[in-house]
Structures are given as C-alpha cells and as structure tokens.
Amino acid sequence: MRWGMRSAFSLVLFSLFTSLAQSQSRHCIEVAVATKTRWGGNERVVIDLRDKPVRRVRGAVVGPGLGTLNTLVQVFPRKPSDPLYRAADQENEMPVAACVTGDDGVFAFSLPPGEYELRMSQNVGVDVTSVFVTIEQGSHSSKKIKVVMHVGT
C-alpha cells in the first residue's frame, strides 16, 4: 500500500511541475526592472500606437526565426511631449516593469493610465523594437499587439 501511495504522490507532483513548466512557457516571466536592454542589430524599429488608446497592454513577439524564447519586454513611462527617438544618454532610465517571454512570445501588463514605451530586445544581431502605447482607463479597446522582430542588416 505504501508503494502505491508513493507512486500516486510522485505522479501528482510530476503533473504539477509539468503544468507549471508549461504555463511558464506561455507567459512572460517577471525579471528585475534593472535588467538592461539587449542592444543588438544596427537599427531601432519604432511603432507608434498612441492614437489608439487601450485599457490593457497585451500582445506577442514573433521572430526572427523559430520561436521567441527569452525576448526581454520592458515598459518605460513616457510623456506626450517626449520624442519617439531618445538621445543615447536618456536610454539608461529605469523601466516600471520588465519580463522575459516564453516560447510563444506572449506578454501582458496592467498599467495605470498614461503613455508608455514597450521596448522589446533579444540578442546580438536582432534590432530593438519600441512600441508606444496610450493606456486610458475608460477605453473599450483591448487589442492584442503583434510585434515582429527583425534581424539587423
């Protein structure tokens, strides 16, 4: 009887850890906000979606190549008067949130109303992509953002 209970317990633990591992691959895993942007490639891709306010930031990163494991997604607060392109000395600011995606590239953040830059970075050779968004509390939109990463030229 003891052996049967041990086997059942082991099976339950295995199932639990397997499901946890699978759920982590489907969600962005929170990392320290002090994590540095992974500057790669030789260009910066900028997507401005500020004129389409949303109530929640969510989306997925795809490419380049197969999978998007370990894409760093950082959230920086912005003001309407901020330029899209920042000077190099302004790039060291601290984000308010950061995570690393799993294989499916999915990310989501609950943020207070305001303007933000979502900065996605991978590794050497891949361009950094910035998406500018506006969060409005009363907005009815919750569009999923799809960010395609590009290999630098």
Residue, then its C-alpha position, 0 to 999 in steps of 0.5 A: m500500500r505504501w508503494g502505491m501511495r508513493s507512486a500516486f504522490s510522485l505522479v501528482l507532483f510530476s503533473l504539477f511541475t509539468s503544468l507549471a513548466q508549461s504555463q511558464s512557457r506561455h507567459c512572460i516571466e517577471v525579471a528585475v526592472a534593472t535588467k538592461t536592454r539587449w542592444g543588438g542589430n544596427e537599427r531601432v524599429v519604432i511603432d507608434l500606437r498612441d492614437k489608439p488608446v487601450r485599457r490593457v497592454r497585451g500582445a506577442v513577439v514573433g521572430p526572427g526565426l523559430g520561436t521567441l524564447n527569452t525576448l526581454v519586454q520592458v515598459f518605460p513611462r513616457k510623456p506626450s511631449d517626449p520624442l519617439y527617438r531618445a538621445a543615447d544618454q536618456e536610454n539608461e532610465m529605469p523601466v516600471a516593469a520588465c519580463v522575459t517571454g516564453d516560447d510563444g512570445v506572449f506578454a501582458f501588463s496592467l498599467p495605470p493610465g498614461e503613455y508608455e514605451l514597450r521596448m522589446s530586445q533579444n540578442v546580438g544581431v536582432d534590432v530593438t523594437s519600441v512600441f508606444v502605447t496610450i493606456e486610458q482607463g475608460s477605453h473599450s479597446s483591448k487589442k492584442i499587439k503583434v510585434v515582429m522582430h527583425v534581424g539587423t542588416 
